[in-house]
Amino acid sequence: MNLSWQAVVEKTVTGLGYEVVGCERSAGGLLRVFIDKPLVNGQEPEQPVNVEDCERVTRQLRYVMEVEEIDYQRLEVSTPGLDRPLNHAGDYARFTGHDAEITLREAFQGRKKYKGVLAAAEGVADDALAQSTAWRLIFSDGKTEQVLDFALDEVRSAKLVPEIVFRNRASGTATGAAAGKAAAKKNTGLAPGSESADAAAAKPKASKKKSNAKSRQTDDKVDGGLDQ
C-alpha cells in the first residue's frame, strides 16, 4: 500500500533522527518541510538545526519521493523559525515556561487570542506532561496576572513568541526588563540566540479563568537558518 506524502515525509525525517514540526503542500506543487532536532535525554540539543541538516534531509526526501512516485515541483526544507508552532502535547511539554500565543477555536470573554507564559495545568506531574491534554497560560490583563486553563482540543493554533533581548552597546550585557529574564533562560534549539524563559521556580499569584469548554523536483531550496 502506497503511503501518503505526509507519511513519507514523517517516516523519512524521523528515520534520519529529526522531527517534523510541520509540512505543507501548495497548489503549485511546492512542498515545504520544517524540521527540528528532538530533545536529548530531556535536554535541548547542543546545536540547533543548520544548513547541513537541511541539506541531508533534502537529499533523502528527494530520493524517497522519487521511489514512492510522489509528484511535486519544488522542495523546501528549513527550520520552523523563532515563532515555532506548537502542534501536540510533546511540543507544549518541551516549551513549558516559554512565551507563547494561543488562538482558541471559540472566543472566550470576547477574544480568541491570548499571549503569555505556557505552564502545566494544576496537578499534572512533570513525567506526564508529554501526554497531557490540559494546559494553562499565565498572562496579564494590564492590571493583574491572570490564568487561562484550556484543553488542547480547544486550541485552533499555538506558537512560541520570539523575545528580543537588547544589549548594552558598551558592555554587551542585557538591559532593562529583558536582563532579568535572560538570567533564567535556556537555549530552545531553534537557532543561536533564540532563547526563551524557563518556567519560574514559583508560580505567580494569579486569578484563574476557564476557557469555554471548561470555563518531479526543480530548484529545491534549503534554509538552515531562521526565516527572515
ROSE-4610 file (N, C-alpha, C; in Angstrom, 1 decimal, always signed):
// ROSE-4610
residu = [M/M/M/N/N/N/L/L/L/S/S/S/W/W/W/Q/Q/Q/A/A/A/V/V/V/V/V/V/E/E/E/K/K/K/T/T/T/V/V/V/T/T/T/G/G/G/L/L/L/G/G/G/Y/Y/Y/E/E/E/V/V/V/V/V/V/G/G/G/C/C/C/E/E/E/R/R/R/S/S/S/A/A/A/G/G/G/G/G/G/L/L/L/L/L/L/R/R/R/V/V/V/F/F/F/I/I/I/D/D/D/K/K/K/P/P/P/L/L/L/V/V/V/N/N/N/G/G/G/Q/Q/Q/E/E/E/P/P/P/E/E/E/Q/Q/Q/P/P/P/V/V/V/N/N/N/V/V/V/E/E/E/D/D/D/C/C/C/E/E/E/R/R/R/V/V/V/T/T/T/R/R/R/Q/Q/Q/L/L/L/R/R/R/Y/Y/Y/V/V/V/M/M/M/E/E/E/V/V/V/E/E/E/E/E/E/I/I/I/D/D/D/Y/Y/Y/Q/Q/Q/R/R/R/L/L/L/E/E/E/V/V/V/S/S/S/T/T/T/P/P/P/G/G/G/L/L/L/D/D/D/R/R/R/P/P/P/L/L/L/N/N/N/H/H/H/A/A/A/G/G/G/D/D/D/Y/Y/Y/A/A/A/R/R/R/F/F/F/T/T/T/G/G/G/H/H/H/D/D/D/A/A/A/E/E/E/I/I/I/T/T/T/L/L/L/R/R/R/E/E/E/A/A/A/F/F/F/Q/Q/Q/G/G/G/R/R/R/K/K/K/K/K/K/Y/Y/Y/K/K/K/G/G/G/V/V/V/L/L/L/A/A/A/A/A/A/A/A/A/E/E/E/G/G/G/V/V/V/A/A/A/D/D/D/D/D/D/A/A/A/L/L/L/A/A/A/Q/Q/Q/S/S/S/T/T/T/A/A/A/W/W/W/R/R/R/L/L/L/I/I/I/F/F/F/S/S/S/D/D/D/G/G/G/K/K/K/T/T/T/E/E/E/Q/Q/Q/V/V/V/L/L/L/D/D/D/F/F/F/A/A/A/L/L/L/D/D/D/E/E/E/V/V/V/R/R/R/S/S/S/A/A/A/K/K/K/L/L/L/V/V/V/P/P/P/E/E/E/I/I/I/V/V/V/F/F/F/R/R/R/N/N/N/R/R/R/A/A/A/S/S/S/G/G/G/T/T/T/A/A/A/T/T/T/G/G/G/A/A/A/A/A/A/A/A/A/G/G/G/K/K/K/A/A/A/A/A/A/A/A/A/K/K/K/K/K/K/N/N/N/T/T/T/G/G/G/L/L/L/A/A/A/P/P/P/G/G/G/S/S/S/E/E/E/S/S/S/A/A/A/D/D/D/A/A/A/A/A/A/A/A/A/A/A/A/K/K/K/P/P/P/K/K/K/A/A/A/S/S/S/K/K/K/K/K/K/K/K/K/S/S/S/N/N/N/A/A/A/K/K/K/S/S/S/R/R/R/Q/Q/Q/T/T/T/D/D/D/D/D/D/K/K/K/V/V/V/D/D/D/G/G/G/G/G/G/L/L/L/D/D/D/Q/Q/Q]
num = [1/1/1/2/2/2/3/3/3/4/4/4/5/5/5/6/6/6/7/7/7/8/8/8/9/9/9/10/10/10/11/11/11/12/12/12/13/13/13/14/14/14/15/15/15/16/16/16/17/17/17/18/18/18/19/19/19/20/20/20/21/21/21/22/22/22/23/23/23/24/24/24/25/25/25/26/26/26/27/27/27/28/28/28/29/29/29/30/30/30/31/31/31/32/32/32/33/33/33/34/34/34/35/35/35/36/36/36/37/37/37/38/38/38/39/39/39/40/40/40/41/41/41/42/42/42/43/43/43/44/44/44/45/45/45/46/46/46/47/47/47/48/48/48/49/49/49/50/50/50/51/51/51/52/52/52/53/53/53/54/54/54/55/55/55/56/56/56/57/57/57/58/58/58/59/59/59/60/60/60/61/61/61/62/62/62/63/63/63/64/64/64/65/65/65/66/66/66/67/67/67/68/68/68/69/69/69/70/70/70/71/71/71/72/72/72/73/73/73/74/74/74/75/75/75/76/76/76/77/77/77/78/78/78/79/79/79/80/80/80/81/81/81/82/82/82/83/83/83/84/84/84/85/85/85/86/86/86/87/87/87/88/88/88/89/89/89/90/90/90/91/91/91/92/92/92/93/93/93/94/94/94/95/95/95/96/96/96/97/97/97/98/98/98/99/99/99/100/100/100/101/101/101/102/102/102/103/103/103/104/104/104/105/105/105/106/106/106/107/107/107/108/108/108/109/109/109/110/110/110/111/111/111/112/112/112/113/113/113/114/114/114/115/115/115/116/116/116/117/117/117/118/118/118/119/119/119/120/120/120/121/121/121/122/122/122/123/123/123/124/124/124/125/125/125/126/126/126/127/127/127/128/128/128/129/129/129/130/130/130/131/131/131/132/132/132/133/133/133/134/134/134/135/135/135/136/136/136/137/137/137/138/138/138/139/139/139/140/140/140/141/141/141/142/142/142/143/143/143/144/144/144/145/145/145/146/146/146/147/147/147/148/148/148/149/149/149/150/150/150/151/151/151/152/152/152/153/153/153/154/154/154/155/155/155/156/156/156/157/157/157/158/158/158/159/159/159/160/160/160/161/161/161/162/162/162/163/163/163/164/164/164/165/165/165/166/166/166/167/167/167/168/168/168/169/169/169/170/170/170/171/171/171/172/172/172/173/173/173/174/174/174/175/175/175/176/176/176/177/177/177/178/178/178/179/179/179/180/180/180/181/181/181/182/182/182/183/183/183/184/184/184/185/185/185/186/186/186/187/187/187/188/188/188/189/189/189/190/190/190/191/191/191/192/192/192/193/193/193/194/194/194/195/195/195/196/196/196/197/197/197/198/198/198/199/199/199/200/200/200/201/201/201/202/202/202/203/203/203/204/204/204/205/205/205/206/206/206/207/207/207/208/208/208/209/209/209/210/210/210/211/211/211/212/212/212/213/213/213/214/214/214/215/215/215/216/216/216/217/217/217/218/218/218/219/219/219/220/220/220/221/221/221/222/222/222/223/223/223/224/224/224/225/225/225/226/226/226/227/227/227/228/228/228]
x = [+0.8/+0.0/+0.9/+0.6/+1.4/+1.1/+2.1/+2.0/+1.6/+0.9/+0.6/+1.9/+1.9/+3.2/+3.5/+2.5/+2.8/+3.5/+3.0/+3.6/+5.0/+5.2/+6.6/+7.5/+7.1/+7.9/+8.2/+7.2/+7.4/+8.3/+8.1/+8.9/+10.4/+10.6/+11.9/+12.7/+12.0/+12.7/+13.0/+12.1/+12.3/+13.4/+13.4/+14.4/+15.8/+16.0/+17.3/+17.6/+16.7/+17.0/+16.4/+15.6/+15.0/+13.5/+12.8/+11.4/+10.7/+9.5/+8.8/+8.0/+8.2/+7.5/+6.2/+6.3/+5.2/+5.5/+4.6/+4.8/+3.5/+3.7/+2.6/+2.8/+1.8/+1.9/+1.0/+1.6/+0.8/+0.2/-0.7/-1.3/-0.4/+0.7/+1.7/+2.7/+2.6/+3.5/+4.6/+4.6/+5.7/+5.5/+6.5/+6.4/+7.4/+6.8/+7.6/+7.6/+8.8/+9.0/+9.8/+9.3/+10.0/+10.5/+11.8/+12.3/+13.0/+13.2/+13.9/+14.6/+15.5/+16.1/+15.3/+15.2/+14.4/+15.3/+14.7/+15.4/+16.3/+17.4/+18.4/+18.4/+17.9/+17.8/+17.1/+16.0/+15.2/+15.8/+16.9/+17.6/+17.6/+17.6/+17.8/+19.1/+19.1/+20.4/+21.4/+22.7/+23.7/+23.8/+23.5/+23.5/+22.1/+21.6/+20.3/+20.5/+19.3/+19.3/+20.1/+21.0/+21.8/+21.6/+22.3/+22.2/+22.5/+23.6/+24.0/+22.8/+22.1/+21.0/+19.9/+19.6/+18.6/+18.9/+20.2/+20.7/+20.6/+20.9/+20.8/+19.4/+18.5/+17.0/+16.5/+16.9/+16.5/+16.9/+18.2/+18.7/+17.9/+17.7/+17.0/+15.5/+14.9/+13.5/+13.3/+14.2/+14.2/+14.3/+15.2/+15.4/+14.1/+13.6/+12.5/+11.2/+11.0/+9.8/+9.8/+11.0/+11.1/+10.8/+11.3/+11.0/+9.5/+8.9/+7.4/+6.5/+7.2/+6.5/+5.5/+6.0/+5.2/+5.5/+4.5/+4.6/+4.7/+5.7/+5.9/+6.8/+6.8/+7.7/+8.9/+8.8/+9.9/+9.8/+10.9/+11.0/+11.8/+11.3/+12.0/+12.0/+13.2/+13.4/+14.1/+13.5/+14.0/+13.6/+14.2/+13.7/+12.4/+11.7/+10.4/+10.5/+11.7/+11.9/+11.6/+11.8/+11.6/+10.2/+9.2/+7.8/+7.3/+8.0/+7.8/+6.4/+5.7/+4.3/+4.3/+3.3/+3.1/+1.9/+2.2/+1.2/+0.6/+1.4/+0.9/+1.4/+1.0/+1.3/+2.8/+3.6/+5.0/+5.7/+5.1/+5.6/+5.4/+4.2/+3.8/+4.7/+5.0/+5.9/+7.3/+7.7/+9.1/+9.3/+8.3/+8.4/+7.6/+7.4/+6.8/+7.6/+7.0/+7.8/+8.2/+7.9/+8.3/+7.0/+7.3/+6.2/+5.6/+4.2/+3.5/+2.2/+1.7/+0.4/-0.5/-1.7/-2.6/-3.9/-4.5/-5.7/-6.8/-7.8/-8.9/-9.8/-10.5/-11.4/-12.7/-13.0/-14.2/-13.7/-14.3/-13.9/-14.3/-13.4/-13.7/-13.5/-14.6/-14.6/-14.3/-14.9/-14.8/-13.5/-12.6/-11.4/-11.0/-10.2/-9.7/-8.2/-7.5/-6.0/-5.6/-4.7/-4.1/-2.6/-1.9/-0.4/+0.1/+1.0/+1.5/+2.6/+2.8/+3.7/+3.0/+3.5/+2.9/+3.3/+2.3/+2.5/+1.7/+2.1/+1.4/+0.1/-0.9/-2.1/-1.9/-2.7/-2.5/-2.7/-1.8/-1.9/-1.3/-0.7/-0.1/+1.3/+1.8/+3.2/+4.1/+5.3/+6.3/+6.4/+6.4/+6.6/+5.4/+4.3/+3.1/+2.8/+3.7/+3.4/+3.3/+4.1/+4.1/+2.8/+2.0/+0.7/-0.5/-0.2/-1.3/-2.1/-3.4/-4.2/-4.7/-4.3/-4.7/-3.5/-3.7/-2.6/-3.1/-2.2/-2.6/-1.7/-2.2/-1.4/-1.5/-0.4/-0.3/-0.1/-1.0/-0.9/-1.3/-1.1/-1.5/-2.6/-3.6/-4.7/-4.4/-3.2/-2.8/-2.8/-3.5/-3.6/-3.1/-3.6/-3.1/-2.8/-2.1/-1.8/-3.1/-3.3/-4.5/-4.0/-4.8/-4.5/-5.7/-5.3/-6.3/-6.0/-7.0/-6.9/-7.6/-6.9/-7.5/-7.1/-7.9/-7.6/-7.1/-6.3/-5.7/-6.7/-7.8/-8.8/-9.6/-9.4/-10.0/-9.1/-7.9/-6.9/-6.9/-7.1/-7.0/-5.6/-4.7/-3.3/-2.5/-1.3/-0.4/+1.0/+1.7/+3.1/+3.9/+5.2/+6.1/+6.1/+6.4/+6.5/+8.0/+8.6/+10.1/+10.3/+11.4/+11.7/+13.1/+13.1/+14.3/+14.9/+16.2/+16.9/+17.9/+17.7/+18.5/+19.8/+20.9/+22.1/+22.8/+23.5/+24.2/+25.3/+25.4/+26.5/+27.9/+28.0/+29.3/+29.8/+28.8/+29.2/+28.8/+27.8/+27.3/+26.4/+25.9/+25.0/+23.6/+22.7/+21.3/+20.8/+19.9/+19.5/+18.0/+17.5/+16.1/+15.5/+14.2/+13.4/+13.9/+14.5/+15.0/+16.1/+16.9/+18.0/+17.6/+16.5/+16.0/+15.6/+14.9/+14.5/+15.7/+16.6/+17.8/+18.5/+18.5/+19.3/+18.7/+17.4/+16.7/+16.3/+17.0/+16.7/+17.6/+17.1/+17.9/+17.7/+18.6/+18.5/+17.4/+16.6/+15.4/+15.8/+17.0/+17.4/+16.9/+16.3/+15.8/+16.9/+17.7/+18.8/+19.6/+20.9/+21.7/+21.0/+20.9/+20.3/+18.9/+18.2/+16.8/+16.4/+16.5/+16.3/+15.0/+14.3/+13.1/+13.1/+12.3/+12.4/+11.9/+12.6/+12.2/+11.1/+10.4/+9.3/+9.9/+9.2/+9.7/+9.6/+10.5/+10.5/+9.3/+8.7/+7.5/+6.4/+5.2/+4.2/+3.7/+3.4/+2.9/+1.5/+1.1/-0.3/-1.1/-2.2/-3.0/-4.4/-5.3/-6.7/-6.9/-7.8/-7.9/-9.1/-8.9/-10.0/-10.1/-11.3/-11.5/-11.9/-11.5/-11.9/-13.3/-13.9/-15.3/-15.7/-14.9/-15.3/-15.1/-14.3/-14.1/-14.4/-14.9/-14.9/-13.6/+8.1/+9.4/+10.2/+11.2/+11.6/+12.6/+12.4/+13.3/+13.5/+14.7/+15.0/+14.7/+15.2/+14.9/+15.7/+15.1/+15.6/+16.0/+17.1/+17.5/+17.7/+17.1/+17.3/+17.6/+18.8/+19.1/+19.1/+18.8/+18.8/+17.4/+17.2/+15.9/+15.2/+13.9/+13.1/+13.3/+13.7/+13.9/+12.6]
y = [-1.2/+0.0/+1.2/+2.2/+3.4/+4.3/+4.9/+5.9/+7.2/+8.0/+9.4/+10.2/+11.3/+12.1/+12.6/+12.9/+13.3/+12.2/+10.9/+9.8/+9.5/+9.7/+9.5/+10.6/+11.8/+12.8/+12.5/+12.2/+11.9/+10.7/+9.6/+8.4/+8.7/+9.5/+9.8/+10.7/+11.7/+12.7/+12.1/+11.4/+10.8/+9.7/+9.0/+8.0/+8.5/+9.8/+10.5/+11.1/+10.9/+11.5/+12.8/+13.4/+14.7/+14.5/+15.6/+15.6/+16.6/+16.2/+17.1/+18.1/+19.3/+20.3/+20.7/+20.6/+20.9/+20.6/+20.4/+20.2/+20.7/+21.3/+21.8/+21.7/+21.6/+21.5/+22.5/+23.3/+24.3/+23.8/+24.6/+24.2/+24.1/+24.9/+24.9/+23.8/+22.8/+21.7/+21.9/+23.0/+23.3/+22.5/+21.8/+21.1/+21.8/+22.2/+22.8/+21.9/+21.6/+20.8/+21.5/+21.6/+22.2/+21.2/+21.2/+20.2/+20.8/+20.0/+20.4/+19.1/+19.3/+18.2/+17.9/+16.6/+16.2/+16.5/+16.4/+16.5/+15.3/+15.6/+14.6/+14.3/+13.2/+12.9/+14.0/+14.5/+15.6/+17.0/+17.1/+18.4/+18.9/+20.2/+20.7/+20.3/+19.9/+19.6/+20.7/+20.3/+21.3/+22.3/+21.7/+22.5/+22.5/+23.7/+23.7/+23.2/+23.0/+22.6/+23.6/+23.2/+24.1/+23.7/+24.4/+24.1/+22.7/+22.1/+20.8/+19.8/+20.0/+19.2/+19.3/+20.5/+20.6/+20.0/+20.1/+19.5/+18.0/+17.4/+16.0/+15.5/+16.2/+15.8/+16.0/+17.1/+17.3/+16.2/+15.8/+14.8/+13.5/+13.1/+11.9/+11.9/+13.1/+13.2/+13.1/+13.8/+13.7/+12.3/+11.5/+10.1/+9.3/+9.4/+8.6/+9.0/+10.3/+10.6/+10.2/+10.1/+9.6/+8.1/+7.4/+6.0/+5.7/+6.6/+6.4/+7.1/+7.7/+8.3/+9.4/+10.2/+11.4/+12.6/+13.1/+14.2/+15.6/+16.3/+17.7/+18.4/+19.7/+20.6/+21.1/+21.4/+22.0/+21.6/+21.5/+21.1/+22.1/+22.5/+23.4/+22.8/+22.7/+22.2/+23.2/+23.6/+24.6/+24.4/+25.3/+25.3/+26.0/+25.8/+26.5/+27.9/+28.4/+29.8/+30.0/+31.2/+31.6/+31.4/+31.7/+31.5/+30.1/+29.1/+27.7/+27.4/+26.7/+26.2/+25.1/+25.1/+24.1/+23.2/+22.0/+21.2/+20.1/+19.6/+18.5/+18.6/+17.7/+17.8/+17.8/+17.0/+17.0/+18.3/+19.1/+20.5/+21.4/+21.3/+22.1/+21.7/+20.4/+20.0/+20.5/+20.4/+20.9/+22.4/+23.2/+24.6/+25.2/+24.4/+24.9/+26.0/+27.1/+28.2/+29.2/+29.0/+29.9/+30.8/+32.0/+32.8/+32.2/+32.2/+31.5/+32.3/+32.1/+32.7/+31.6/+31.6/+30.6/+31.3/+30.6/+31.1/+30.0/+30.3/+29.4/+29.2/+28.1/+27.8/+28.7/+28.9/+29.8/+30.9/+32.0/+33.2/+32.9/+33.4/+33.4/+34.8/+35.3/+36.6/+37.7/+37.4/+38.3/+38.3/+37.3/+37.2/+35.8/+35.6/+34.2/+34.1/+35.2/+35.2/+35.6/+34.7/+35.0/+34.8/+35.7/+35.7/+35.7/+34.7/+34.7/+33.6/+33.2/+32.1/+30.8/+29.8/+28.5/+27.7/+27.1/+26.3/+25.1/+24.1/+22.9/+23.1/+22.4/+22.5/+22.0/+22.6/+22.2/+20.7/+20.1/+18.7/+17.7/+18.2/+17.4/+17.2/+15.9/+15.6/+15.9/+16.2/+16.5/+15.4/+14.1/+13.0/+12.6/+13.4/+13.1/+14.3/+15.3/+16.5/+16.1/+15.2/+14.9/+14.3/+13.8/+13.2/+14.0/+15.1/+15.9/+16.7/+16.7/+17.5/+18.8/+19.0/+20.1/+21.0/+22.3/+23.3/+24.6/+25.5/+26.9/+27.9/+29.1/+30.3/+31.4/+31.8/+32.9/+34.2/+35.2/+36.4/+37.6/+38.8/+40.0/+40.7/+41.2/+41.9/+43.4/+43.8/+45.2/+45.7/+44.9/+45.2/+44.1/+42.9/+41.8/+40.6/+39.6/+38.4/+37.5/+36.9/+36.0/+34.6/+33.6/+32.3/+31.7/+31.3/+30.7/+29.2/+28.4/+27.0/+26.5/+25.7/+25.2/+23.8/+23.2/+21.8/+22.0/+21.0/+21.1/+21.1/+20.4/+20.4/+21.7/+22.6/+23.9/+24.9/+24.5/+25.4/+25.2/+26.3/+26.3/+26.3/+27.1/+27.2/+27.7/+27.4/+27.9/+28.0/+29.0/+29.2/+29.9/+29.7/+30.5/+31.9/+32.8/+34.2/+34.6/+35.0/+35.4/+36.5/+36.4/+37.5/+38.1/+39.4/+40.1/+40.7/+40.3/+40.9/+42.0/+43.2/+44.3/+44.3/+44.5/+44.5/+45.9/+46.2/+47.4/+47.4/+48.5/+48.5/+48.5/+49.1/+49.2/+47.9/+47.3/+46.1/+44.8/+44.9/+43.7/+42.9/+43.5/+42.8/+43.2/+42.3/+42.6/+43.7/+44.6/+45.7/+45.7/+46.5/+46.7/+45.4/+45.3/+44.1/+42.8/+42.9/+41.7/+41.1/+41.9/+41.4/+40.3/+40.6/+39.7/+38.4/+38.4/+37.2/+36.4/+37.1/+36.5/+35.6/+35.9/+35.2/+33.8/+33.6/+32.4/+31.6/+31.8/+31.2/+30.0/+29.2/+28.1/+28.1/+27.5/+27.5/+26.6/+27.1/+26.3/+25.3/+25.5/+24.6/+25.0/+26.2/+26.7/+27.4/+28.2/+28.8/+29.6/+29.9/+30.7/+31.9/+32.1/+33.3/+33.3/+32.2/+32.1/+31.5/+32.2/+31.7/+32.2/+31.4/+31.8/+31.4/+32.1/+31.9/+30.5/+29.9/+28.7/+28.9/+27.9/+28.0/+28.6/+29.5/+30.1/+29.0/+29.1/+28.1/+28.2/+29.4/+29.6/+30.2/+29.7/+30.2/+31.5/+32.5/+33.8/+33.7/+34.5/+34.5/+35.1/+34.5/+35.0/+34.5/+35.3/+34.8/+33.9/+32.9/+31.9/+32.1/+31.8/+31.9/+30.5/+30.1/+28.9/+29.2/+28.4/+28.5/+28.0/+28.2/+27.9/+26.5/+25.5/+24.2/+23.8/+24.4/+24.1/+25.4/+26.3/+27.7/+28.0/+16.4/+15.9/+17.1/+17.2/+18.4/+19.3/+20.6/+21.5/+22.6/+23.1/+24.3/+24.1/+23.0/+22.7/+23.7/+24.1/+25.1/+24.6/+25.0/+24.6/+25.8/+25.9/+27.0/+26.5/+26.6/+26.1/+27.2/+28.4/+29.5/+29.8/+31.0/+31.4/+32.1/+32.0/+32.6/+34.1/+34.8/+36.2/+37.0]
z = [+0.0/+0.0/+0.0/-0.9/-1.0/+0.2/+0.7/+1.8/+1.2/+2.1/+1.7/+1.7/+1.0/+1.0/+2.4/+3.3/+4.6/+5.4/+5.2/+5.9/+5.4/+4.2/+3.6/+4.2/+4.3/+4.9/+6.4/+7.1/+8.5/+8.8/+8.0/+8.2/+7.8/+6.7/+6.2/+7.2/+7.6/+8.5/+9.9/+10.5/+11.8/+11.7/+10.5/+10.3/+10.3/+10.0/+10.0/+11.3/+12.3/+13.6/+13.9/+13.1/+13.3/+13.5/+13.8/+14.0/+13.0/+12.5/+11.6/+12.5/+12.3/+13.0/+12.2/+10.9/+10.1/+8.6/+7.8/+6.3/+5.6/+4.5/+3.7/+2.2/+1.5/+0.0/-0.7/-1.6/-2.2/-3.5/-4.1/-5.4/-6.5/-6.4/-7.5/-7.4/-6.4/-6.3/-5.4/-4.6/-3.7/-2.4/-2.0/-0.7/+0.3/+1.4/+2.5/+3.7/+4.2/+5.4/+6.4/+7.6/+8.7/+9.7/+10.0/+10.9/+12.1/+13.1/+14.3/+14.9/+15.8/+16.5/+17.7/+18.0/+19.3/+20.5/+21.6/+22.9/+23.1/+23.8/+24.1/+25.6/+26.0/+27.4/+28.2/+27.6/+28.2/+28.1/+27.4/+27.3/+25.8/+25.6/+24.2/+23.6/+22.3/+21.7/+21.8/+21.8/+21.9/+20.7/+19.5/+18.3/+17.7/+17.2/+16.5/+15.1/+14.5/+13.0/+12.2/+11.3/+10.5/+9.0/+8.2/+6.7/+6.4/+7.0/+6.7/+7.0/+8.1/+8.5/+7.4/+7.0/+6.0/+4.6/+4.3/+3.0/+3.1/+4.2/+4.4/+4.3/+4.9/+4.8/+3.4/+2.7/+1.4/+0.4/+0.5/-0.4/-0.2/+1.1/+1.4/+0.9/+1.2/+0.7/-0.8/-1.5/-3.0/-3.5/-2.9/-3.3/-3.0/-1.7/-1.3/-2.1/-2.3/-3.0/-4.5/-5.1/-6.4/-6.5/-5.4/-5.3/-5.1/-4.3/-4.0/-5.0/-6.1/-7.2/-6.7/-5.8/-5.3/-6.2/-6.7/-7.7/-6.9/-7.3/-6.7/-7.7/-7.5/-8.4/-7.7/-6.4/-5.7/-4.2/-3.6/-2.2/-1.4/-0.3/+0.7/+2.0/+2.6/+3.9/+4.8/+5.9/+6.8/+8.2/+9.1/+10.5/+10.6/+11.7/+11.8/+12.2/+12.6/+13.0/+14.4/+14.9/+16.3/+16.8/+15.9/+16.2/+15.9/+16.4/+16.2/+16.6/+15.7/+16.1/+17.1/+18.0/+19.0/+18.5/+18.1/+17.4/+18.3/+19.3/+20.1/+21.5/+22.4/+23.8/+24.0/+23.2/+23.4/+23.1/+22.2/+22.0/+23.2/+23.8/+24.9/+26.1/+26.3/+27.4/+27.2/+25.9/+25.6/+25.9/+25.7/+25.8/+27.0/+28.0/+29.2/+29.8/+30.2/+30.7/+29.7/+28.4/+27.4/+27.0/+26.5/+26.0/+24.8/+24.8/+23.7/+23.4/+22.2/+21.8/+21.4/+21.9/+21.5/+20.9/+19.9/+19.3/+19.6/+20.3/+20.6/+19.5/+19.4/+18.4/+18.5/+19.8/+20.1/+21.1/+20.9/+21.7/+23.2/+24.1/+25.5/+26.0/+26.7/+27.2/+26.0/+24.9/+23.8/+22.9/+23.2/+22.4/+22.2/+21.1/+20.8/+21.1/+20.9/+21.1/+22.5/+23.0/+24.3/+24.2/+24.9/+24.9/+26.3/+26.6/+28.0/+28.1/+29.4/+29.6/+29.7/+29.0/+28.9/+30.2/+30.8/+32.0/+32.0/+32.9/+33.0/+33.8/+33.6/+34.3/+35.8/+36.7/+38.1/+38.3/+39.0/+39.3/+38.4/+37.2/+36.2/+36.6/+36.7/+37.1/+35.9/+36.2/+35.1/+34.1/+34.6/+33.7/+32.9/+33.1/+32.4/+31.4/+31.3/+30.5/+29.0/+28.5/+27.1/+26.6/+27.6/+27.2/+27.7/+28.4/+28.9/+27.9/+28.1/+27.2/+27.8/+29.1/+29.9/+30.1/+29.8/+30.0/+30.4/+30.7/+31.1/+30.6/+30.5/+30.1/+31.1/+31.6/+32.6/+31.8/+31.9/+31.2/+32.0/+31.5/+32.3/+31.5/+32.2/+31.6/+31.6/+32.0/+32.2/+33.6/+34.4/+35.9/+36.8/+36.5/+37.3/+36.4/+37.0/+36.2/+36.3/+35.2/+35.0/+34.6/+34.8/+34.4/+33.5/+32.4/+31.5/+31.4/+31.9/+31.7/+30.5/+29.7/+28.4/+28.1/+27.2/+26.7/+25.3/+24.8/+23.5/+22.4/+22.6/+21.6/+21.5/+22.4/+22.3/+21.5/+21.2/+20.5/+19.0/+18.3/+16.8/+16.4/+17.0/+16.7/+17.9/+18.0/+19.0/+18.5/+19.0/+18.6/+19.7/+19.6/+20.5/+20.1/+21.1/+20.9/+21.0/+19.9/+20.0/+21.0/+21.7/+22.6/+22.2/+22.0/+21.6/+22.9/+23.1/+24.2/+23.7/+24.2/+23.8/+24.7/+24.1/+24.9/+24.9/+26.0/+26.1/+25.1/+24.3/+23.3/+23.9/+25.0/+25.6/+26.3/+27.1/+27.9/+27.2/+26.3/+25.7/+26.6/+27.7/+28.6/+28.3/+28.7/+28.5/+29.4/+28.9/+29.7/+29.9/+30.8/+31.0/+31.6/+31.3/+31.8/+31.3/+30.1/+29.5/+30.3/+31.0/+31.7/+32.8/+33.5/+34.5/+33.9/+32.8/+32.1/+31.5/+31.0/+30.3/+31.3/+32.5/+33.5/+33.8/+33.4/+33.7/+32.5/+31.4/+30.1/+29.8/+28.9/+28.3/+26.8/+26.0/+24.6/+24.1/+23.2/+22.7/+21.6/+21.1/+20.0/+18.7/+18.6/+17.3/+16.5/+17.1/+16.4/+17.4/+17.1/+18.0/+18.4/+19.7/+20.3/+20.4/+20.0/+20.1/+21.4/+22.5/+23.8/+24.3/+25.2/+25.8/+27.3/+28.1/+29.5/+29.9/+30.9/+31.5/+32.5/+32.9/+33.9/+35.2/+35.8/+37.0/+38.1/+39.1/+40.1/+41.0/+41.2/+41.9/+41.0/+41.1/+40.2/+40.8/+39.9/+40.4/+40.9/+41.8/+42.3/+41.2/+40.8/+39.7/+39.9/+39.4/+39.3/+38.2/+38.3/+37.3/+36.4/+35.1/+34.1/+33.5/+33.1/+32.4/+31.0/+30.1/+28.7/+28.5/+27.3/+27.1/+27.5/+27.1/+27.3/+28.8/+29.5/+30.9/+31.7/+31.6/+32.0/+31.7/-10.1/-10.1/-9.8/-9.1/-8.4/-9.2/-9.1/-9.7/-8.7/-8.7/-7.9/-6.4/-5.9/-4.5/-3.6/-2.5/-1.6/-0.3/+0.3/+1.6/+2.4/+3.6/+4.5/+5.9/+6.3/+7.6/+8.7/+8.3/+9.3/+9.6/+10.3/+10.7/+9.5/+9.5/+8.4/+8.6/+7.5/+7.6/+7.3]
